[in-house]
Amino acid sequence: MKTIDHIAILVDNLKKSQEWYEEYCSAVLIFDDAKYKRMKMGNTTIALIDKKHYQYAHIGILVEKYGDLPSDIGELVHHRDGTTG
């Protein structure tokens, strides 16, 4: 069974989005930079991405090796927080 690592959401305003997830979802900030925030929410992670700097909303699936990812769709991306998807 595959596991969802994160759900990436494109947002207009990182600070306001972070505040909303903290207030209404009890999310906790675990990674932060000028273009991206990663927040822990229950059993999953939400990635808030400034849509001026990245064009794809996506769902990150946790795998043990790259070969487990589908090769006929999507693009392999190395994220600033050290994850790859």
Residue pairs with C-beta under 8 A, 6 or more apart in sequence:
2 61
2 62
2 63
2 68
3 61
3 62
4 44
4 59
4 60
4 61
4 62
5 45
5 60
5 61
5 62
5 83
5 85
6 38
6 44
6 45
6 46
6 47
6 59
6 60
6 83
7 44
7 45
7 46
7 47
7 59
7 60
8 46
8 47
8 49
8 56
8 57
8 58
8 59
8 60
9 17
9 46
9 47
9 48
9 49
9 57
10 49
10 50
10 51
10 54
10 55
10 56
10 57
11 17
11 48
11 49
11 50
11 51
12 51
14 35
14 36
14 37
14 48
14 50
17 37
17 48
18 27
18 29
18 37
18 39
18 48
21 27
21 39
21 41
21 46
21 48
22 28
22 29
22 39
25 41
25 46
26 41
27 39
27 40
27 41
27 46
28 39
28 40
28 41
29 37
29 38
29 39
30 38
30 39
30 40
30 45
31 37
31 38
31 81
32 38
33 80
34 50
35 49
35 50
35 53
35 54
35 80
36 47
36 48
36 49
36 50
36 53
36 54
36 79
36 80
36 81
37 47
37 48
38 45
38 46
38 47
38 48
38 81
39 45
39 46
39 47
39 48
47 60
49 57
58 74
58 85
60 83
60 85
61 69
61 85
63 69
66 76
66 84
69 76
76 84
76 85
77 84
77 85
78 84
79 85
